[in-house]
Amino acid sequence: MLVLHKITVLKLLQNLFNEQMKQPILTIIVALIAVVFAIQNAESVQIRFLLWDTSCSLALLIVIILLAGMIAGYFLQWPRISKLKKDLKSALSEKHTFDSSTQK
C-alpha cells in the first residue's frame, strides 16, 4: 500500500512539473529572487555623470544597467541575426528547388 502511495505521489509530481507547468514555476522563482534582491539592495546611491547628478536605489540602478546592456547587445547583434536569417531563407529556397528537381 505504501509503495502504491509513493508511485501515486511521484506521478503527481511529474504531472506538476510537466512542460506546461515549468514556465509559470520558473517565472514565480525568478520573481521571488527579484523581490529579495530589491529588498536587500534598497539603499539609495548617488549617481554622477558629466553634469548630471541624482540618486536612486541600488536595485533600480542595477536593473537599468542590466536592461541597457541587454538592449545594446541585441542591437549590436542585429546585423549578424539579419544575415543569418537571409542565409537560412536562401538555403531553404535552394533545398526546395533541389527537392523539386529530384522528384521529377
DRENTORKOL-3810 file (N, C-alpha, C; in nm, 4 decimals):
REM DRENTORKOL-3810
@n.u->0.0828; n.v->-0.1192; n.w->0.0000; ca.u->0.0000; ca.v->0.0000; ca.w->0.0000; c.u->0.0868; c.v->0.1250; c.w->0.0000
@n.u->0.1945; n.v->0.1245; n.w->0.0769; ca.u->0.2839; ca.v->0.2389; ca.w->0.0852; c.u->0.3560; c.v->0.2619; c.w->-0.0469
@n.u->0.3945; n.v->0.1529; n.w->-0.1156; ca.u->0.4619; ca.v->0.1638; ca.w->-0.2453; c.u->0.3670; c.v->0.2260; c.w->-0.3476
@n.u->0.2424; n.v->0.1842; n.w->-0.3470; ca.u->0.1437; ca.v->0.2399; ca.w->-0.4384; c.u->0.1249; c.v->0.3882; c.w->-0.4114
@n.u->0.1246; n.v->0.4272; n.w->-0.2857; ca.u->0.1106; ca.v->0.5682; ca.w->-0.2481; c.u->0.2302; c.v->0.6488; c.w->-0.2990
@n.u->0.3541; n.v->0.5934; n.w->-0.2859; ca.u->0.4731; ca.v->0.6619; ca.w->-0.3348; c.u->0.4680; c.v->0.6786; c.w->-0.4862
@n.u->0.4229; n.v->0.5775; n.w->-0.5571; ca.u->0.4117; ca.v->0.5859; ca.w->-0.7032; c.u->0.3102; c.v->0.6918; c.w->-0.7416
@n.u->0.2002; n.v->0.6983; n.w->-0.6705; ca.u->0.0986; ca.v->0.7992; ca.w->-0.6977; c.u->0.1539; c.v->0.9392; c.w->-0.6729
@n.u->0.2289; n.v->0.9566; n.w->-0.5666; ca.u->0.2891; ca.v->1.0868; ca.w->-0.5367; c.u->0.3897; c.v->1.1232; c.w->-0.6452
@n.u->0.4707; n.v->1.0261; n.w->-0.6894; ca.u->0.5676; ca.v->1.0528; ca.w->-0.7953; c.u->0.4983; c.v->1.0934; c.w->-0.9251
@n.u->0.3909; n.v->1.0257; n.w->-0.9603; ca.u->0.3160; ca.v->1.0622; ca.w->-1.0813; c.u->0.2560; c.v->1.2019; c.w->-1.0671
@n.u->0.2079; n.v->1.2329; n.w->-0.9481; ca.u->0.1525; ca.v->1.3656; ca.w->-0.9230; c.u->0.2597; c.v->1.4725; c.w->-0.9401
@n.u->0.3803; n.v->1.4462; n.w->-0.8865; ca.u->0.4903; ca.v->1.5408; ca.w->-0.9012; c.u->0.5337; c.v->1.5547; c.w->-1.0465
@n.u->0.5358; n.v->1.4448; n.w->-1.1213; ca.u->0.5707; ca.v->1.4513; ca.w->-1.2634; c.u->0.4695; c.v->1.5364; c.w->-1.3385
@n.u->0.3434; n.v->1.5182; n.w->-1.3083; ca.u->0.2402; ca.v->1.5987; ca.w->-1.3728; c.u->0.2518; c.v->1.7457; c.w->-1.3348
@n.u->0.2919; n.v->1.7714; n.w->-1.2113; ca.u->0.3065; ca.v->1.9084; ca.w->-1.1647; c.u->0.4177; c.v->1.9795; c.w->-1.2410
@n.u->0.5248; n.v->1.9090; n.w->-1.2704; ca.u->0.6401; ca.v->1.9696; ca.w->-1.3363; c.u->0.6493; c.v->1.9335; c.w->-1.4844
@n.u->0.5369; n.v->1.9089; n.w->-1.5496; ca.u->0.5416; ca.v->1.8823; ca.w->-1.6924; c.u->0.5708; c.v->2.0114; c.w->-1.7677
@n.u->0.5786; n.v->2.0045; n.w->-1.8972; ca.u->0.6189; ca.v->2.1193; ca.w->-1.9781; c.u->0.5299; c.v->2.2414; c.w->-1.9589
@n.u->0.4019; n.v->2.2211; n.w->-1.9382; ca.u->0.3108; ca.v->2.3334; ca.w->-1.9238; c.u->0.3297; c.v->2.4060; c.w->-1.7918
@n.u->0.3796; n.v->2.3380; n.w->-1.6908; ca.u->0.3938; ca.v->2.3980; ca.w->-1.5595; c.u->0.5327; c.v->2.4572; c.w->-1.5358
@n.u->0.6302; n.v->2.4220; n.w->-1.6179; ca.u->0.7655; ca.v->2.4713; ca.w->-1.5949; c.u->0.7735; c.v->2.6227; c.w->-1.6073
@n.u->0.7109; n.v->2.6796; n.w->-1.7082; ca.u->0.7202; ca.v->2.8234; ca.w->-1.7312; c.u->0.6642; c.v->2.9052; c.w->-1.6152
@n.u->0.5423; n.v->2.8793; n.w->-1.5682; ca.u->0.4919; ca.v->2.9585; ca.w->-1.4553; c.u->0.5746; c.v->2.9401; c.w->-1.3276
@n.u->0.6222; n.v->2.8191; n.w->-1.3026; ca.u->0.7018; ca.v->2.7945; ca.w->-1.1829; c.u->0.8334; c.v->2.8710; c.w->-1.1910
@n.u->0.8996; n.v->2.8663; n.w->-1.3066; ca.u->1.0242; ca.v->2.9407; ca.w->-1.3243; c.u->1.0008; c.v->3.0911; c.w->-1.3121
@n.u->0.8887; n.v->3.1386; n.w->-1.3644; ca.u->0.8554; ca.v->3.2802; ca.w->-1.3545; c.u->0.8376; c.v->3.3212; c.w->-1.2084
@n.u->0.7706; n.v->3.2395; n.w->-1.1304; ca.u->0.7496; ca.v->3.2688; ca.w->-0.9892; c.u->0.8839; c.v->3.2691; c.w->-0.9147
@n.u->0.9704; n.v->3.1734; n.w->-0.9445; ca.u->1.1009; ca.v->3.1672; ca.w->-0.8786; c.u->1.1840; c.v->3.2907; c.w->-0.9111
@n.u->1.1879; n.v->3.3299; n.w->-1.0398; ca.u->1.2641; ca.v->3.4492; ca.w->-1.0793; c.u->1.2053; c.v->3.5740; c.w->-1.0136
@n.u->1.0734; n.v->3.5823; n.w->-1.0073; ca.u->1.0105; ca.v->3.6983; ca.w->-0.9433; c.u->1.0448; c.v->3.7051; c.w->-0.7945
@n.u->1.0452; n.v->3.5916; n.w->-0.7277; ca.u->1.0811; ca.v->3.5902; ca.w->-0.5856; c.u->1.2268; c.v->3.6317; c.w->-0.5654
@n.u->1.3153; n.v->3.5845; n.w->-0.6520; ca.u->1.4559; ca.v->3.6238; ca.w->-0.6437; c.u->1.4688; c.v->3.7748; c.w->-0.6656
@n.u->1.3933; n.v->3.8282; n.w->-0.7620; ca.u->1.3981; ca.v->3.9723; ca.w->-0.7895; c.u->1.3483; c.v->4.0531; c.w->-0.6704
@n.u->1.2432; n.v->4.0060; n.w->-0.6041; ca.u->1.1904; ca.v->4.0764; ca.w->-0.4870; c.u->1.2926; c.v->4.0752; c.w->-0.3737
@n.u->1.3535; n.v->3.9605; n.w->-0.3482; ca.u->1.4556; ca.v->3.9523; ca.w->-0.2426; c.u->1.5722; c.v->4.0437; c.w->-0.2765
@n.u->1.6138; n.v->4.0436; n.w->-0.4029; ca.u->1.7233; ca.v->4.1302; ca.w->-0.4474; c.u->1.6887; c.v->4.2779; c.w->-0.4229
@n.u->1.5688; n.v->4.3169; n.w->-0.4599; ca.u->1.5272; ca.v->4.4568; ca.w->-0.4440; c.u->1.5208; c.v->4.4965; c.w->-0.2965
@n.u->1.4729; n.v->4.4070; n.w->-0.2123; ca.u->1.4643; ca.v->4.4374; ca.w->-0.0696; c.u->1.6032; c.v->4.4515; c.w->-0.0082
@n.u->1.6935; n.v->4.3632; n.w->-0.0481; ca.u->1.8279; ca.v->4.3658; ca.w->0.0104; c.u->1.9141; c.v->4.4796; c.w->-0.0436
@n.u->1.8769; n.v->4.5359; n.w->-0.1580; ca.u->1.9561; ca.v->4.6428; ca.w->-0.2191; c.u->1.8746; c.v->4.7704; c.w->-0.2362
@n.u->1.7983; n.v->4.8050; n.w->-0.1345; ca.u->1.7087; ca.v->4.9201; ca.w->-0.1428; c.u->1.7758; c.v->5.0519; c.w->-0.1055
@n.u->1.8984; n.v->5.0480; n.w->-0.0563; ca.u->1.9619; ca.v->5.1728; ca.w->-0.0139; c.u->1.9841; c.v->5.2657; c.w->-0.1330
@n.u->1.9838; n.v->5.3925; n.w->-0.1049; ca.u->1.9980; ca.v->5.4940; ca.w->-0.2085; c.u->2.1464; c.v->5.5178; c.w->-0.2388
@n.u->2.1772; n.v->5.5323; n.w->-0.3673; ca.u->2.3150; ca.v->5.5606; ca.w->-0.4087; c.u->2.3173; c.v->5.6889; c.w->-0.4913
@n.u->2.4266; n.v->5.7599; n.w->-0.4826; ca.u->2.4451; ca.v->5.8841; ca.w->-0.5568; c.u->2.5056; c.v->5.8512; c.w->-0.6928
@n.u->2.4488; n.v->5.9084; n.w->-0.7987; ca.u->2.4979; ca.v->5.8858; ca.w->-0.9342; c.u->2.5412; c.v->6.0192; c.w->-0.9937
@n.u->2.6636; n.v->6.0226; n.w->-1.0426; ca.u->2.7146; ca.v->6.1432; ca.w->-1.1086; c.u->2.7660; c.v->6.1042; c.w->-1.2461
@n.u->2.7179; n.v->6.1754; n.w->-1.3473; ca.u->2.7635; ca.v->6.1526; ca.w->-1.4841; c.u->2.7676; c.v->6.2875; c.w->-1.5554
@n.u->2.8865; n.v->6.3302; n.w->-1.5907; ca.u->2.9103; ca.v->6.4613; ca.w->-1.6507; c.u->2.8477; c.v->6.5697; c.w->-1.5616
@n.u->2.7466; n.v->6.6399; n.w->-1.6127; ca.u->2.6818; ca.v->6.7448; ca.w->-1.5333; c.u->2.5572; c.v->6.6946; c.w->-1.4613
@n.u->2.5257; n.v->6.5688; n.w->-1.4791; ca.u->2.4043; ca.v->6.5109; ca.w->-1.4244; c.u->2.4355; c.v->6.4516; c.w->-1.2872
@n.u->2.3510; n.v->6.4812; n.w->-1.1890; ca.u->2.3719; ca.v->6.4324; ca.w->-1.0527; c.u->2.2362; c.v->6.3945; c.w->-0.9936
@n.u->2.2204; n.v->6.2685; n.w->-0.9540; ca.u->2.0933; ca.v->6.2227; ca.w->-0.8985; c.u->2.1183; c.v->6.1055; c.w->-0.8045
@n.u->2.0138; n.v->6.0599; n.w->-0.7411; ca.u->2.0246; ca.v->5.9414; ca.w->-0.6559; c.u->1.9046; c.v->5.8510; c.w->-0.6826
@n.u->1.9268; n.v->5.7210; n.w->-0.6677; ca.u->1.8194; ca.v->5.6219; ca.w->-0.6812; c.u->1.8601; c.v->5.4981; c.w->-0.6035
@n.u->1.7702; n.v->5.4019; n.w->-0.5930; ca.u->1.8032; ca.v->5.2806; ca.w->-0.5194; c.u->1.9037; c.v->5.1974; c.w->-0.5990
@n.u->1.9865; n.v->5.1259; n.w->-0.5282; ca.u->2.0883; ca.v->5.0432; ca.w->-0.5918; c.u->2.0255; c.v->4.9364; c.w->-0.6798
@n.u->1.9165; n.v->4.8760; n.w->-0.6342; ca.u->1.8486; ca.v->4.7720; ca.w->-0.7121; c.u->1.7985; c.v->4.8279; c.w->-0.8448
@n.u->1.7371; n.v->4.9464; n.w->-0.8400; ca.u->1.6873; ca.v->5.0090; ca.w->-0.9627; c.u->1.8011; c.v->5.0392; c.w->-1.0579
@n.u->1.9109; n.v->5.0896; n.w->-1.0059; ca.u->2.0273; ca.v->5.1205; ca.w->-1.0887; c.u->2.0816; c.v->4.9950; c.w->-1.1568
@n.u->2.0930; n.v->4.8863; n.w->-1.0821; ca.u->2.1437; ca.v->4.7616; ca.w->-1.1400; c.u->2.0497; c.v->4.7090; c.w->-1.2477
@n.u->1.9190; n.v->4.7143; n.w->-1.2244; ca.u->1.8213; ca.v->4.6682; ca.w->-1.3241; c.u->1.8290; c.v->4.7547; c.w->-1.4505
@n.u->1.8406; n.v->4.8858; n.w->-1.4342; ca.u->1.8509; ca.v->4.9755; ca.w->-1.5505; c.u->1.9771; c.v->4.9448; c.w->-1.6306
@n.u->2.0884; n.v->4.9240; n.w->-1.5622; ca.u->2.2134; ca.v->4.8921; ca.w->-1.6327; c.u->2.2030; c.v->4.7563; c.w->-1.7020
@n.u->2.1407; n.v->4.6596; n.w->-1.6371; ca.u->2.1208; ca.v->4.5279; ca.w->-1.6980; c.u->2.0372; c.v->4.5385; c.w->-1.8254
@n.u->1.9259; n.v->4.6110; n.w->-1.8178; ca.u->1.8399; ca.v->4.6275; ca.w->-1.9355; c.u->1.9114; c.v->4.7029; c.w->-2.0474
@n.u->1.9883; n.v->4.8061; n.w->-2.0120; ca.u->2.0636; ca.v->4.8799; ca.w->-2.1131; c.u->2.1648; c.v->4.7895; c.w->-2.1820
@n.u->2.2298; n.v->4.7030; n.w->-2.1060; ca.u->2.3250; ca.v->4.6085; ca.w->-2.1646; c.u->2.2578; c.v->4.5078; c.w->-2.2555
@n.u->2.1404; n.v->4.4602; n.w->-2.2150; ca.u->2.0672; ca.v->4.3645; ca.w->-2.2988; c.u->2.0230; c.v->4.4297; c.w->-2.4297
@n.u->1.9738; n.v->4.5521; n.w->-2.4218; ca.u->1.9303; ca.v->4.6233; ca.w->-2.5425; c.u->2.0489; c.v->4.6513; c.w->-2.6330
@n.u->2.1612; n.v->4.6959; n.w->-2.5755; ca.u->2.2810; ca.v->4.7226; ca.w->-2.6557; c.u->2.3301; c.v->4.5945; c.w->-2.7221
@n.u->2.3316; n.v->4.4838; n.w->-2.6498; ca.u->2.3737; ca.v->4.3557; ca.w->-2.7073; c.u->2.2842; c.v->4.3122; c.w->-2.8213
@n.u->2.1537; n.v->4.3325; n.w->-2.8055; ca.u->2.0593; ca.v->4.2956; ca.w->-2.9118; c.u->2.0874; c.v->4.3760; c.w->-3.0381
@n.u->2.1023; n.v->4.5078; n.w->-3.0228; ca.u->2.1247; ca.v->4.5913; ca.w->-3.1404; c.u->2.2620; c.v->4.5681; c.w->-3.2022
@n.u->2.3620; n.v->4.5326; n.w->-3.1226; ca.u->2.4934; ca.v->4.5020; ca.w->-3.1777; c.u->2.4919; c.v->4.3704; c.w->-3.2549
@n.u->2.4045; n.v->4.2783; n.w->-3.2176; ca.u->2.3938; ca.v->4.1502; ca.w->-3.2878; c.u->2.2959; c.v->4.1554; c.w->-3.4055
@n.u->2.2204; n.v->4.2625; n.w->-3.4187; ca.u->2.1172; ca.v->4.2713; ca.w->-3.5218; c.u->2.1702; c.v->4.2450; c.w->-3.6634
@n.u->2.2833; n.v->4.3044; n.w->-3.7060; ca.u->2.3318; ca.v->4.2745; ca.w->-3.8419; c.u->2.3625; c.v->4.1257; c.w->-3.8618
@n.u->2.4199; n.v->4.0618; n.w->-3.7614; ca.u->2.4520; ca.v->3.9197; ca.w->-3.7736; c.u->2.3239; c.v->3.8363; c.w->-3.7802
@n.u->2.2260; n.v->3.8692; n.w->-3.6964; ca.u->2.0992; ca.v->3.7966; ca.w->-3.6969; c.u->2.0312; c.v->3.8112; c.w->-3.8326
@n.u->2.0300; n.v->3.9325; n.w->-3.8879; ca.u->1.9683; ca.v->3.9560; ca.w->-4.0186; c.u->2.0372; c.v->3.8748; c.w->-4.1269
@n.u->2.1702; n.v->3.8704; n.w->-4.1235; ca.u->2.2452; ca.v->3.7943; ca.w->-4.2230; c.u->2.2144; c.v->3.6452; c.w->-4.2108
@n.u->2.2088; n.v->3.5944; n.w->-4.0883; ca.u->2.1785; ca.v->3.4525; ca.w->-4.0686; c.u->2.0375; c.v->3.4187; c.w->-4.1169
@n.u->1.9415; n.v->3.5059; n.w->-4.0922; ca.u->1.8054; ca.v->3.4830; ca.w->-4.1412; c.u->1.8016; c.v->3.4812; c.w->-4.2931
@n.u->1.8744; n.v->3.5751; n.w->-4.3558; ca.u->1.8802; ca.v->3.5812; ca.w->-4.5011; c.u->1.9444; c.v->3.4547; c.w->-4.5569
@n.u->2.0546; n.v->3.4103; n.w->-4.4959; ca.u->2.1218; ca.v->3.2882; ca.w->-4.5399; c.u->2.0323; c.v->3.1663; c.w->-4.5223
@n.u->1.9565; n.v->3.1610; n.w->-4.4136; ca.u->1.8657; ca.v->3.0493; ca.w->-4.3902; c.u->1.7560; c.v->3.0450; c.w->-4.4953
@n.u->1.6976; n.v->3.1608; n.w->-4.5279; ca.u->1.5941; ca.v->3.1655; ca.w->-4.6313; c.u->1.6497; c.v->3.1207; c.w->-4.7648
@n.u->1.7713; n.v->3.1629; n.w->-4.7953; ca.u->1.8352; ca.v->3.1249; ca.w->-4.9209; c.u->1.8597; c.v->2.9738; c.w->-4.9250
@n.u->1.9091; n.v->2.9183; n.w->-4.8153; ca.u->1.9359; ca.v->2.7745; ca.w->-4.8104; c.u->1.8067; c.v->2.6947; c.w->-4.8213
@n.u->1.7004; n.v->2.7395; n.w->-4.7561; ca.u->1.5728; ca.v->2.6693; ca.w->-4.7649; c.u->1.5158; c.v->2.6773; c.w->-4.9059
@n.u->1.5349; n.v->2.7916; n.w->-4.9714; ca.u->1.4888; ca.v->2.8062; ca.w->-5.1091; c.u->1.5651; c.v->2.7123; c.w->-5.2017
@n.u->1.6967; n.v->2.7041; n.w->-5.1834; ca.u->1.7773; ca.v->2.6131; ca.w->-5.2645; c.u->1.7386; c.v->2.4682; c.w->-5.2391
@n.u->1.7105; n.v->2.4328; n.w->-5.1140; ca.u->1.6688; ca.v->2.2966; ca.w->-5.0807; c.u->1.5367; c.v->2.2642; c.w->-5.1475
@n.u->1.4433; n.v->2.3585; n.w->-5.1436; ca.u->1.3138; ca.v->2.3365; ca.w->-5.2071; c.u->1.3307; c.v->2.3165; c.w->-5.3576
@n.u->1.4178; n.v->2.3986; n.w->-5.4209; ca.u->1.4443; ca.v->2.3847; ca.w->-5.5634; c.u->1.5079; c.v->2.2502; c.w->-5.5926
@n.u->1.6035; n.v->2.2081; n.w->-5.5095; ca.u->1.6701; ca.v->2.0793; ca.w->-5.5272; c.u->1.5724; c.v->1.9643; c.w->-5.5119
@n.u->1.4872; n.v->1.9717; n.w->-5.4092; ca.u->1.3869; ca.v->1.8657; ca.w->-5.3863; c.u->1.2887; c.v->1.8567; c.w->-5.5017
@n.u->1.2498; n.v->1.9703; n.w->-5.5569; ca.u->1.1557; ca.v->1.9715; ca.w->-5.6691; c.u->1.2187; c.v->1.9101; c.w->-5.7934
@n.u->1.3472; n.v->1.9380; n.w->-5.8169; ca.u->1.4133; ca.v->1.8863; ca.w->-5.9369; c.u->1.4421; c.v->1.7371; c.w->-5.9260
@n.u->1.4631; n.v->1.6847; n.w->-5.8042; ca.u->1.4933; ca.v->1.5428; ca.w->-5.7899; c.u->1.3675; c.v->1.4567; c.w->-5.7896
@n.u->1.2525; n.v->1.5149; n.w->-5.7643; ca.u->1.1283; ca.v->1.4376; ca.w->-5.7624; c.u->1.0727; c.v->1.4162; c.w->-5.9025
@n.u->1.1198; n.v->1.4906; n.w->-6.0015; ca.u->1.0668; ca.v->1.4787; ca.w->-6.1377; c.u->1.1174; c.v->1.3584; c.w->-6.2085
END
